[in-house]
Amino acid sequence: MAVQVEILEKLERRITLMVPAATINGEVETRLKRLSRTVKADGFRPGKVPMSVVAQRYGYSVQYEVVNDRVGQAFSEATNEAQLRVAGAPRITQKEEAPEGQMAFDATFEIYPEVKLGDLSAAEIERVSTEVTEAAIDRTVDILRKQRRTFGLRPASEGAQVDDRVTIDFEGKIDGEAFSGGAAKDFQFIIGEGQMLEQFDQAVRGMKVGESKTFPLQFPADYQGQDVAGKEADFMVTLKKIEAQNLPVVDDAFAKQLGIADGTVEGLRADVKKNLEREVKFRVLARNKGAVMDALSSAAELELPNALIANESDRLIENARADLKQRGVKDAETAPIPAEIFKAQAERRVRLGLVVAELVRTQNLQAKPEQLQAHITELSQSYEKPAEVMRWYLGDRQRMAEVEAVVIENNVTDYVLSNAKVIDKVLPFDELMTAS
């Protein structure tokens, strides 16, 4: 008899499942007999517990398991026969009325939608590119110098300057009252590096050792300390020590110190350029991939299964709890996080996942072995021991699955860009690197 599928609403379907009562009862009896061989009960030797006692103690739970197993099997067979792709778990309810000798159940579930990909040739996508300039290499070398700088006392006659490390005592008050985090002694920071609010940083410039100064400071409205956000405070600062920075000279000795193979400045700059180009490549790819995915999602037409959205929301909630736990938040595992917070993000992920899967299927964009190998090789090159990194990836299925997902996304990106209206844009290096 063909499976009768009832269409409820959009993607929701319902089918009725019949399971012979004799089959259920027979399986329950078999499992209880198996249990009786090992179950323990006061007053009876192991294996000698009467079946009536075993049935009384375990009958309900065993029957529940058997019904679940048999109904699950019946559901799988029915949906396979009807050629339905089920999205999420079904809701199973037992029907009060059933033919004699049968147990009847309603299974309500959602199916995967039909995905219409849309006309990609009409999609306009901005594709960015970025060049690693000599100025970018210079700034990176400067960062390497600052990472290895030393500090020495500045003469007492000189005031504090940009790049100096200063040691201060400070106290802040709002409306004459001290506030939490508003005071410190022997506090160090480097002028001009953004460690302090700009007004505070500017106020200390030019001060000399032993000098004290009072100045107003307006906290930004979005300041992380909500108790003082948007308020004005009066600060008194006493400067206790000024240390000027000493940057190492960029020469062959500096290059050797950094472990450059040929120990030359030219080799250092070539190594910096290589690393920057690798970082630029990944950032450009991520940005272009994002633009492609937005265009692909916008062009497609499909219904979203609520079950998949719920599953994705649950996954995002668990990720959020894991993040809270990592930050040391107490009882993070049970933190009440409303699913509504992640609904839009979950919907977008489900939508994009379905659209990408359809494009991969119809255009044969699966990851090829040589692509996986090439991607792992490229990832490993930024590490000190590439061979070990490659073994680390190849030795774990989960990590390889993550690599495969990235390669598939790259294939999808290349396919869409080859079919869409592409607008090329050269993005300045700094803009690319500072973009979120």
BELHUPE-V963223 format. One line per field, one symbol per residue. ss: DSSP state (a for helix, b for strand, c for the rest). psi: psi as a letter, one per 40 degrees, with the letter a starting at -180 (. if undefined). Layout:
BEGIN
ss=???
psi=???
END
This chain:
BEGIN
ss=cccccbbccccbbbbbbbbbaaaaaaaaaaaaaaaaccccccccccccccaaaaaaaaaaaaaaaaaaaaaaaaaaaaaaaccccbbbbbbbbbcccccccbbbbbbbbbbccccbcccaaacbbbbbbccccaaaaaaaaaaaaaaccbbbbcccccccccccbbbbbbbbbbccbbbbbbbbbbbbbbcccccccaaaaaaacccccccbbbbbbbcccccccccccccbbbbbbbbbbbbbbbcccccaaaaaacccccccaaaaaaaaaaaaaaaaaaaaaaaaaaaaaaaaaaacbccccaaaaaaaaaaaaaaaaaaaaacccccaaaccccaaaaaaaaaaaaaaaaaaaaaaaaacccccaaaaaaaaaaaacccccaaaaaaaaaccaaaaaaaaaaaaaaaaaaaaaaacbbbbbbccaaaaaacc
psi=hihhhhhchbehihihhhhhdddddddddddddddddeiiiheiiheehidddddddedddddddddddddddddddddddefhhhhaiihhhhidhiiheihiihhhiiiiihhhdihdeehhhhhiihihidddddddddddddeeiiiihiideiihiheihihihihiihfehiiheeiiifhiihheeediidddddddheiiheiiihiihhhidfidgddeheihihihhhhdihhiihhihgaddddddefhdefiddddddddddddddddddddddddddddddddddeihiihhdddddddddddddddddddddeehhfddehhhhdddeddddddddddddddddddddeffihiddddddddddddeeidgdddddddddehdddddddddddddddddddddeeihhhhhhhidddddei.
END
